[in-house]
């Protein structure tokens, strides 16, 4: 029996790091990034890098990590 060791490439290592960083941002930033990828808006690796560099604490502090509500209640404007 031979034992084989697979060494991940530097690209794989970087992508794993970015995956952890982006995952920490929460569902809304992940969705926004996926939407950009699906629309063909930008180079995927550059997009991963941009989202991976976002400040997790700041995004969470302003509620940007969560999805906005699907329903918006509108009230009549008072005169």
C-alpha positions in Angstrom: 0.0 0.0 0.0 1.2 3.4 -0.8 0.1 6.4 1.2 -0.5 9.6 -0.7 -0.6 13.1 0.7 -2.4 15.8 -1.2 -1.1 19.3 -0.6 -3.7 22.0 -1.3 -2.7 24.6 -3.7 -2.2 28.2 -2.6 -5.4 29.1 -4.4 -7.3 26.4 -2.4 -5.8 27.7 0.9 -6.8 31.3 0.0 -10.3 30.2 -1.0 -10.7 28.3 2.3 -9.7 31.4 4.2 -12.1 33.6 2.2 -14.9 31.1 2.7 -14.5 31.3 6.5 -14.4 35.1 6.4 -17.4 35.5 4.1 -19.4 32.9 6.1 -18.8 35.0 9.3 -20.4 38.0 7.6 -23.9 36.3 7.7 -26.6 35.3 5.3 -27.3 38.8 3.7 -23.7 39.6 2.6 -23.4 36.0 1.3 -26.6 36.4 -0.7 -25.5 39.8 -2.1 -22.2 38.2 -3.2 -24.0 35.2 -4.8 -26.4 37.6 -6.6 -23.4 39.5 -8.0 -21.8 36.3 -9.1 -25.0 35.0 -10.8 -25.4 38.3 -12.7 -21.8 38.0 -14.0 -20.9 41.3 -12.2 -17.2 41.0 -11.7 -14.4 38.5 -11.5 -15.2 35.8 -8.9 -11.8 35.8 -7.1 -11.8 39.6 -6.9 -15.4 39.5 -5.6 -14.4 36.9 -2.9 -11.5 39.1 -1.9 -13.7 42.2 -1.6 -16.3 40.5 0.5 -13.7 38.7 2.6 -12.2 42.0 3.5 -15.4 43.5 4.9 -15.4 44.2 8.7 -17.6 41.5 10.3 -18.3 43.5 13.5 -19.3 46.7 11.6 -21.7 44.8 9.3 -23.3 43.1 12.3 -23.5 46.3 14.3 -25.6 47.9 11.6 -27.8 44.8 11.0 -26.3 44.2 7.6 -25.7 40.5 8.4 -29.4 39.7 8.4 -31.9 39.6 5.6 -34.2 42.6 5.5 -37.9 41.9 6.0 -39.8 40.6 2.9 -42.9 42.7 3.7 -42.8 46.5 4.2 -45.8 48.1 5.9 -46.7 51.4 4.4 -48.6 54.0 6.5 -50.5 56.9 5.0 -48.7 60.2 5.3 -50.3 62.4 7.9 -50.9 66.0 6.8 
